Amino acid sequence: MKKIFFQPLILMFLMCCFFTTSSENRVNSENRLSDISCQEVMKKMFQAVKEINTMRYDMKAQERIETKLMHAHASVKLNLSPRKLYLKNSVTGREILWVTGENNGEALVNPNAFPYFDLNLDPYGSLMRHNQHHTIFEMGFTYATHMIEALVDKEKNSIENYFQISGTTVFDNKPCYIITINYPKYRYVAYTVKQGETIISIARKLDVGEYEILQKNKFSDYNEKLKEGQEIQVPNTYSSKSILYIDEKLFLPLFIQIFDDEGLYEQYEFHNLQVNPFIAPEEFTKNYPGYHF
């Protein structure tokens, strides 16, 4: 009889704890949202990115190439000024090392596959950019937040129409604000190529993605020659919709999801992030222990 009586008491206690915890979490989330505006979160994010000089993180990426989502998982060490990068693909074992002022500006690549010897490759070349939206120079947060900041500047008089805090979440064990950016005016427009312009220079000038230009115009390569006076299609901004998970303490976007007129365009996740850790100069040399160049 004691056992039968005791079990309902345990059940009632557990249910009480569950509903109390859920209620507390909801209240805490609402309180956190009421304490800060979307504009304040974005302003703090832009400032936090500017204060980064070194980073370590594990990145999970998805990029849509034609109609297929390509996946990548890599461990990254990054020094921003002067720029130094070491990257290792966690699946293929491929390694990339690039350091400002060294190796004639080329990246040292261990493909960990055929041809089984190290390669010196142009970061902007076809081999390095094959099935890639970006170059190694866009690693980190600077490029992504610059594109968002460009939209803020473009729509600064009506920013509240497009940016909002849509909730909170926990990502990589860190409480985050969810920022949603909807831009229904996203579309492709005609652009007339000027003398000397390239796909990349046009994308940088307009603050849009060069892969969007490449795909829309059915170009075969980022380095395809453009002619002065040629008319091409370019997007009028980087994305139609973006979703960011911004760490409530660091104010850095640990999760970035980008959409275009066809759906998910790219997604980046930053795990095990360390901001401004000490990274020894030796870690950006090919003979560092554990590297396989």
Secondary structure, 3 states (H helix, E strand, C coil): CHHHHHHHHHHHHHHHHHHHHHHHHHHHHHHHHHCCCHHHHHHHHHHHHHCCCEEEEEEEEEEEECCEEEEEEEEEEEEECCEEEEEEECCCCCEEEEECCCHHHCEEEECCCCCCCCEEECCCCHHHHCCCCCCHHHCCCHHHHHHHHHHHHHCCCCHHHCEEEEEEEEECCEEEEEEEEECCCCCEEEEECCCCCCHHHHHHHHCCCHHHHHHHCCCCCCCCCCCCCCEEEEECCCCCEEEEEEECCCCCEEEEEEEECCEEEEEEEEEEEEECCCCCHHHHCCCCCCCCC
